[in-house]
Amino acid sequence: MNHSSNAMCDTFDQFVELSTQIVNDKTVGDVPDNQSRQPTAPKISISTVTGKINQLRLSKSLIRQLIYKGEPYPVCPYQVYHTLLLKDIPIPESESMLKGLYFESKCIGSSAGGKRVDDLPRHKKTCAKLSDHERIDLAIERFFLVANAYGLIIDPKYTQIYRKRLWVDPKGTQQAPVYLEGTLDFMSPITTSRYSFDVATIDLKLTRDRQASEFFTNGHYHPTPWGAPQNMDFTEAMLYRVIFELPFVYLVFDYKKEEPGFKDIPIITDINHRDPAKATIAQERMNQLYKTLRWMSDTIFRWEHQHWQMEPNTLVCSRCLIPDCPKRIEKIEV
């Protein structure tokens, strides 16, 4: 066996050893039941005795709908309670969400919670694939070429892995246990000409244009600027570093009409990195993550104390899924 073959075997053995520790780790608080793993599961548990929150679970999806790069979005606590926390009022899947679920399902076998999306809406008369569908299928083929070139391991044992960790704010007081939860797309060794990890959290992203960096925003949502990743919000990458304790890499595929492609984006997340400059960057990002988590926890418990007040405004009400809200602001023609 040659040296390169030996190196590949060593990397695979290290991956199996490290990933087995992640998959089998039972030391990070309680291990949730299958319901807790579902994207539609509530983010809070309510005491049957006091009627108050007795557990809060913070995830990347919850955080990104309430705060961006340290700046809170304008929201209505009453709406947040029902749609994002208690989840007794479901949020319909958007077209872009459905496309992302389809892409994940075809690339790694499933999306979070074991859900599969095996097709996309087709032409109503001919049942033919629409143009975006065809281009996404090409992105799926591109994924497998990249997987082969980068030495990725796509195995059901190492995909859609859920974990949650108890988080204790060193600078604050928490009214109930707060957990950080996440489901990684898959873990794998990855080797490129620029970096190599024995095992890393790989996060798949499908976007219309991987080079886009400037967007119009209505103040309630910010698309990720994949064309200028240095300007992105690093909450997701840092949160997953805390939960899974692995390096973090985005694999971003687009389906634009002209020159579609992909880009891999490793994120600096290791506060103990041997390069002092990278360790400093990671520490700054970790500090920002803790500020965000602290704001999330404090704000949600404050909203509960205030009995989930209705705070109407035109932007929030126009998107609200609670049509019978007595304080709903209706748009008026001008």
Secondary structure as UniProt FT lines:
FT   HELIX           3..24
FT   HELIX           34..37
FT   TURN            39..40
FT   STRAND          44..46
FT   TURN            48..50
FT   STRAND          53..58
FT   HELIX           60..64
FT   TURN            65..66
FT   STRAND          67..68
FT   TURN            69..70
FT   STRAND          71..72
FT   HELIX           77..80
FT   HELIX           81..85
FT   HELIX           95..108
FT   HELIX           112..114
FT   TURN            124..126
FT   HELIX           131..149
FT   TURN            150..151
FT   HELIX           156..158
FT   STRAND          159..167
FT   TURN            170..171
FT   STRAND          178..191
FT   STRAND          196..207
FT   TURN            210..211
FT   TURN            226..227
FT   HELIX           229..231
FT   HELIX           235..244
FT   STRAND          248..254
FT   STRAND          262..267
FT   TURN            271..272
FT   HELIX           276..305
FT   TURN            306..307
FT   HELIX           314..318
FT   TURN            323..324
FT   TURN            326..327
//
